[in-house]
Amino acid sequence: MERMKVQAYPAARIVAPRIQDYFARHLANAHARGVADAASVPQIEAIEAMIDAAFWASLRREEGYVPRISLAFVSPREAAHPLTFERSLPLSPGALTRVAPAVERAGIHLGVWPEEDELRVWGTTHTIPALCFVLEVAAPGLLVIKHHRGEEAVKFVNVAVLEADQIKMVDERASMQPDCPALLTSLLGFDAPAPSVESADVLVQLAVSMRAHGRGGSILFVPPRSEAWHESILRPVPYAVTPAFIELAELYREPPDDRRRQTWQEALARAVEVIGGLTAVDGATIMTTQYELLAFGAKIARRKGWALVEQVTVTEPVQGGAAAVVHPNQLGGTRHQAAAQFAHDQRDAMALVASQDGRFTVFAWSPNDGMVHAHRIETLLL
């Protein structure tokens, strides 16, 4: 019955050449830089077949559960400690759905590789080479194409997001726009200014954590030793923290060599989860840009003497996307409007906002635009 599928997933055919071009270019650049262990580039037909199978699998159910799988185009010899099936599986929606419960945990990939001119699922792996093509089923009809940067502690780089008939290719040039936040640059996976790289990666982990609980939340980042931000917060703050909680700040200040230790990475993950959990409480979490936690559950108010924010520039780092000037209420509810007002009134601060529906926005004052810039980045966080 598997072979009686009446149609292919149209988006797979449309996007496959663009995806193949992306990986071919970046693999060529990696080899030019002397990277010897980069992954192999899948052919257009292989990309199309993997997308097609994953899409139809995402619409199926296994004992009532939505399949959550990650496919990696990698051979067993390229994977460290591969778990190899005695008999490989066909790359078909039915086979993927049946094996999904065994591989739904984060970091486990189903390895896909050609066998006698046919793509087959040879087993599983949790280790893949840099720039390896990865296709993840995020939700029914929602696929994310991404790759590893070759670093254990950072998020994968998203290349494209496919949802039903909608295709979003990430714009590699988005980090070149004026006033681009370091968080956006890090998520795009391209060259961030050297002093900000470690900070941006911590921001990435915080963003992922606060989005994961699904309740919505916000974090306000303010300069250390600044008192001005108090003018934008209603008093008293329900959950002020005294003294400031500095576990994450202390981890961030450790030397780069110490950050490569697994114990440091585990401690960082725990500290991030603590703060991510606080963002689920109604109100904003307040931290310094050095990651000292000052308060949570705070209510934002317009700064005395400052105008009500009426317009913000909004962009999304996808190809073909254009900047738009909108009223803050077009981006979301009270949380988004409050964050836009805070970024307007506190121009050396930044606000991160996660919606319950998964949207994620970074608000920051843009001297170039002369107004608040709202960066929509949920496409990069899937």
C-alpha positions as CSV (number, residue, x, y, z in Angstrom):
1,M,0.0,0.0,0.0
2,E,3.0,2.3,0.6
3,R,3.7,2.5,-3.1
4,M,0.1,3.7,-3.9
5,K,0.7,7.2,-2.8
6,V,-1.3,9.4,-5.2
7,Q,1.0,12.5,-5.2
8,A,4.3,13.8,-4.1
9,Y,4.7,16.7,-1.7
10,P,5.0,19.7,-4.2
11,A,7.2,21.8,-1.9
12,A,9.9,19.1,-1.9
13,R,10.4,19.4,-5.6
14,I,10.4,23.2,-5.5
15,V,12.9,23.7,-2.6
16,A,15.3,20.8,-3.2
17,P,17.5,22.6,-5.8
18,R,17.8,25.6,-3.5
19,I,18.7,23.4,-0.5
20,Q,21.3,21.5,-2.5
21,D,22.9,24.8,-3.7
22,Y,23.1,26.0,-0.1
23,F,24.9,22.9,1.2
24,A,27.2,22.6,-1.9
25,R,28.3,26.2,-1.4
26,H,29.0,25.9,2.3
27,L,30.7,22.5,2.0
28,A,33.0,24.0,-0.7
29,N,33.8,26.9,1.6
30,A,34.5,24.5,4.5
31,H,36.9,22.5,2.4
32,A,38.6,25.7,1.2
33,R,39.2,26.5,4.9
34,G,40.8,23.1,5.4
35,V,37.8,21.4,7.2
36,A,38.5,17.8,6.5
37,D,35.6,16.1,8.3
38,A,32.7,18.0,6.8
39,A,29.7,16.0,5.6
40,S,28.8,14.8,2.1
41,V,26.4,16.9,0.0
42,P,23.1,15.1,-0.9
43,Q,21.9,15.2,-4.4
44,I,18.8,17.1,-5.4
45,E,16.8,13.8,-5.8
46,A,17.9,12.7,-2.3
47,I,16.8,15.9,-0.7
48,E,13.5,15.7,-2.5
49,A,12.9,12.1,-1.4
50,M,13.8,12.8,2.2
51,I,11.5,15.8,2.4
52,D,8.6,13.9,0.7
53,A,8.9,10.9,3.1
54,A,9.2,13.1,6.2
55,F,6.2,15.3,5.3
56,W,3.8,12.4,4.7
57,A,5.1,10.7,7.9
58,S,4.4,13.9,9.9
59,L,0.7,13.6,9.0
60,R,0.5,10.0,10.3
61,R,0.0,8.8,13.9
62,E,1.7,5.9,15.7
63,E,-0.6,4.8,18.5
64,G,-2.1,8.3,18.6
65,Y,1.2,10.1,18.8
66,V,2.6,12.6,16.3
67,P,5.9,11.3,14.9
68,R,8.9,13.4,16.0
69,I,11.9,12.3,13.9
70,S,15.2,13.8,12.7
71,L,16.7,12.5,9.5
72,A,20.4,13.0,8.8
73,F,22.1,12.4,5.4
74,V,25.1,10.6,6.7
75,S,26.8,7.2,6.2
76,P,27.6,4.8,9.1
77,R,31.3,5.4,8.7
78,E,30.8,9.2,9.1
79,A,28.9,8.7,12.4
80,A,30.7,8.0,15.7
81,H,29.2,4.9,17.5
82,P,26.4,4.3,15.0
83,L,23.5,2.0,16.0
84,T,23.2,0.0,12.8
85,F,20.1,-2.1,11.9
86,E,20.7,-5.6,10.6
87,R,18.3,-4.9,7.8
88,S,18.0,-1.3,6.7
89,L,14.5,0.3,6.4
90,P,12.9,1.8,3.4
91,L,12.7,5.6,3.3
92,S,8.9,5.6,3.4
93,P,6.3,7.3,5.5
94,G,5.1,4.0,7.0
95,A,8.6,2.9,8.1
96,L,9.5,6.3,9.5
97,T,6.2,6.4,11.5
98,R,6.8,3.0,13.0
99,V,10.3,3.7,14.1
100,A,9.6,7.2,15.4
101,P,8.9,6.3,19.1
102,A,12.5,5.0,19.4
103,V,14.2,8.2,18.1
104,E,12.0,11.0,19.3
105,R,14.4,12.2,22.0
106,A,16.5,15.2,21.2
107,G,19.9,14.6,19.5
108,I,19.1,11.2,18.0
109,H,19.0,11.1,14.2
110,L,17.9,8.4,11.7
111,G,20.8,7.9,9.3
112,V,19.9,8.0,5.6
113,W,22.3,6.8,2.9
114,P,22.0,5.3,-0.6
115,E,22.1,1.6,-0.9
116,E,22.2,0.2,-4.5
117,D,20.8,3.5,-5.9
118,E,18.0,3.6,-3.3
119,L,17.9,5.7,-0.1
120,R,17.6,3.6,3.0
121,V,17.5,4.2,6.7
122,W,20.5,2.3,8.1
123,G,20.2,3.0,11.8
124,T,20.6,5.8,14.3
125,T,23.3,8.2,15.5
126,H,23.7,11.0,17.9
127,T,27.0,12.3,16.4
128,I,27.1,13.8,12.9
129,P,29.8,15.8,11.0
130,A,29.7,19.5,10.5
131,L,27.4,20.8,7.8
132,C,25.5,17.5,7.7
133,F,22.0,17.8,6.1
134,V,19.4,17.3,8.8
135,L,15.6,17.2,8.3
136,E,13.5,17.4,11.4
137,V,9.8,16.9,11.8
138,A,8.7,19.6,14.2
139,A,4.9,19.2,14.0
140,P,2.3,17.8,11.5
141,G,3.2,19.3,8.2
142,L,6.0,21.4,9.7
143,L,9.6,20.5,8.6
144,V,12.9,22.2,9.4
145,I,16.1,21.7,7.4
146,K,19.2,22.5,9.3
147,H,22.8,21.6,9.9
148,H,25.4,21.2,12.6
149,R,28.1,23.8,13.0
150,G,30.6,21.2,14.4
151,E,30.3,22.6,18.0
152,E,28.7,20.6,20.7
153,A,27.2,23.4,22.8
154,V,25.4,25.5,20.2
155,K,22.1,25.1,18.4
156,F,21.9,23.8,14.8
157,V,21.7,26.4,12.0
158,N,18.3,26.5,10.4
159,V,18.4,26.6,6.6
160,A,14.7,26.4,5.7
161,V,11.3,25.9,7.2
162,L,8.5,24.1,5.3
163,E,4.9,24.3,6.5
164,A,2.3,22.8,4.2
165,D,2.7,24.8,0.9
166,Q,4.7,27.6,2.6
167,I,8.5,27.7,2.1
168,K,10.7,29.9,4.1
169,M,14.4,30.0,3.2
170,V,16.6,31.7,5.8
171,D,18.3,34.8,4.5
172,E,22.0,34.4,5.1
173,R,22.5,38.1,4.6
174,A,20.2,39.1,7.4
175,S,23.1,39.5,9.8
176,M,24.5,42.2,7.6
177,Q,21.6,44.6,8.3
178,P,22.4,47.7,10.5
179,D,21.8,47.3,14.2
180,C,21.5,43.5,13.9
181,P,21.4,41.9,17.4
182,A,24.1,39.4,18.3
183,L,21.4,36.9,19.1
184,L,20.2,37.0,15.5
185,T,23.7,36.8,14.1
186,S,24.5,33.7,16.2
187,L,21.3,31.9,15.2
188,L,22.1,32.5,11.5
189,G,25.3,30.7,12.1
190,F,27.6,33.3,10.4
191,D,30.4,35.5,11.6
192,A,29.4,37.4,14.7
193,P,31.8,40.0,16.1
194,A,34.3,38.1,18.2
195,P,33.6,39.7,21.6
196,S,29.9,38.8,21.3
197,V,30.0,35.2,20.2
198,E,29.9,33.6,23.6
199,S,27.3,36.0,24.8
200,A,25.1,35.4,21.8
201,D,25.2,31.6,22.3
202,V,24.0,32.0,25.9
203,L,21.2,34.2,24.5
204,V,20.3,31.4,22.1
205,Q,20.0,28.9,24.9
206,L,17.8,31.3,26.9
207,A,15.6,31.9,23.9
208,V,15.1,28.2,23.3
209,S,14.4,27.6,27.0
210,M,11.8,30.3,27.4
211,R,10.1,29.2,24.2
212,A,10.0,25.6,25.2
213,H,7.6,25.9,28.2
214,G,4.9,27.2,25.8
215,R,3.4,29.6,28.3
216,G,4.8,32.7,26.7
217,G,7.3,35.1,28.5
218,S,9.7,37.9,28.2
219,I,13.2,38.8,29.3
220,L,14.4,42.4,29.5
221,F,18.2,42.9,29.3
222,V,19.5,46.1,30.9
223,P,23.0,47.5,31.3
224,P,24.9,46.5,34.5
225,R,24.8,49.1,37.3
226,S,22.1,51.0,35.5
227,E,19.2,52.5,37.4
228,A,17.3,54.0,34.5
229,W,15.3,50.8,33.8
230,H,13.5,51.3,37.1
231,E,11.6,54.2,35.5
232,S,9.9,51.7,33.1
233,I,8.8,49.2,35.8
234,L,5.9,49.4,38.1
235,R,6.7,49.3,41.8
236,P,6.8,47.3,43.8
237,V,8.2,44.4,41.7
238,P,6.4,41.2,42.9
239,Y,9.6,39.0,42.7
240,A,12.6,41.2,43.0
241,V,15.8,39.2,43.6
242,T,18.2,40.4,46.3
243,P,21.1,39.9,46.0
244,A,21.1,39.3,42.3
245,F,21.2,35.7,41.2
246,I,24.6,35.3,39.5
247,E,25.1,31.6,38.7
248,L,24.7,32.2,35.0
249,A,26.8,35.4,35.2
250,E,29.7,33.5,36.9
251,L,29.5,30.7,34.3
252,Y,29.6,33.2,31.5
253,R,32.7,34.8,33.0
254,E,34.7,31.6,33.1
255,P,37.7,31.3,30.7
256,P,37.0,29.9,27.1
257,D,39.0,26.8,27.8
258,D,36.9,26.0,30.9
259,R,33.7,26.3,28.8
260,R,34.7,23.3,26.7
261,R,34.3,21.0,29.7
262,Q,31.2,18.9,29.8
263,T,30.6,19.8,33.5
264,W,30.5,23.5,32.5
265,Q,28.1,22.9,29.7
266,E,25.8,20.9,32.0
267,A,26.0,23.7,34.7
268,L,25.1,26.2,32.0
269,A,22.1,24.2,30.9
270,R,20.8,23.9,34.5
271,A,21.2,27.7,35.0
272,V,19.5,28.5,31.8
273,E,16.6,26.2,32.7
274,V,16.2,27.9,36.0
275,I,15.8,31.3,34.3
276,G,13.8,29.9,31.5
277,G,11.3,28.6,34.0
278,L,11.0,32.0,35.7
279,T,9.8,33.5,32.4
280,A,6.6,31.4,32.6
281,V,5.5,33.6,35.5
282,D,3.2,36.5,34.4
283,G,5.3,39.6,33.8
284,A,8.9,40.2,32.6
285,T,12.1,38.7,33.8
286,I,14.9,41.3,34.2
287,M,18.6,40.5,33.7
288,T,21.7,42.6,33.1
289,T,23.6,42.1,29.9
290,Q,26.2,40.2,32.1
291,Y,23.4,37.7,33.0
292,E,22.7,38.8,36.5
293,L,19.1,38.1,37.4
294,L,17.5,41.1,39.1
295,A,13.7,40.3,39.1
296,F,10.9,38.3,37.5
297,G,7.2,38.9,37.2
298,A,7.8,42.6,36.6
299,K,5.2,44.9,35.0
300,I,6.3,47.3,32.3
301,A,5.1,50.9,32.3
302,R,5.7,53.8,30.0
303,R,8.6,55.9,31.2
304,K,7.4,59.3,32.6
305,G,7.6,62.0,29.9
306,W,8.2,59.6,27.0
307,A,5.8,59.2,24.1
308,L,3.6,56.2,23.6
309,V,5.2,53.9,21.0
310,E,3.0,54.0,17.9
311,Q,5.2,52.3,15.2
312,V,7.9,49.7,15.0
313,T,9.9,48.3,12.1
314,V,9.4,44.5,11.8
315,T,11.6,42.1,9.8
316,E,12.0,38.3,9.6
317,P,15.3,36.8,8.3
318,V,13.8,34.9,5.4
319,Q,14.5,35.4,1.7
320,G,12.0,37.7,0.0
321,G,10.9,39.2,3.3
322,A,10.6,43.0,3.4
323,A,10.7,45.3,6.3
324,A,7.3,46.7,7.4
325,V,6.3,49.5,9.7
326,V,3.4,48.5,11.9
327,H,1.7,49.3,15.2
328,P,3.0,47.1,18.0
329,N,-0.4,45.5,18.5
330,Q,-0.1,43.9,15.1
331,L,2.8,41.8,16.5
332,G,0.9,40.3,19.4
333,G,-0.9,41.2,22.7
334,T,0.0,43.1,25.8
335,R,3.3,41.4,26.2
336,H,4.6,42.5,22.8
337,Q,3.3,46.1,23.2
338,A,4.9,46.4,26.6
339,A,8.2,45.1,25.3
340,A,8.1,47.5,22.4
341,Q,7.5,50.4,24.8
342,F,10.4,49.3,27.0
343,A,12.8,49.1,24.1
344,H,11.5,52.6,23.0
345,D,12.0,54.1,26.5
346,Q,15.2,52.2,27.4
347,R,17.3,52.5,24.3
348,D,20.4,50.7,25.6
349,A,18.2,47.7,26.6
350,M,16.8,44.7,24.7
351,A,13.6,42.7,25.1
352,L,13.0,39.0,24.1
353,V,9.4,37.9,23.8
354,A,8.1,34.4,23.4
355,S,4.4,33.9,22.5
356,Q,2.3,30.9,23.5
357,D,1.9,30.0,19.9
358,G,5.7,29.7,19.4
359,R,6.4,33.1,17.8
360,F,9.5,34.8,19.1
361,T,10.5,38.5,18.8
362,V,13.5,40.5,19.8
363,F,12.8,44.2,20.4
364,A,15.7,46.7,20.3
365,W,16.0,50.4,19.6
366,S,17.5,51.0,16.1
367,P,19.5,54.2,15.7
368,N,19.5,53.5,12.0
369,D,15.7,53.4,11.7
370,G,15.0,55.9,14.5
371,M,12.5,53.6,16.0
372,V,12.1,50.2,17.7
373,H,13.1,47.3,15.5
374,A,11.2,44.0,16.1
375,H,13.1,41.0,14.8
376,R,10.8,38.0,14.3
377,I,13.1,35.0,14.7
378,E,10.9,31.9,15.4
379,T,12.0,30.5,12.1
380,L,15.5,30.2,13.5
381,L,14.5,28.6,16.8
382,L,12.5,25.6,15.5
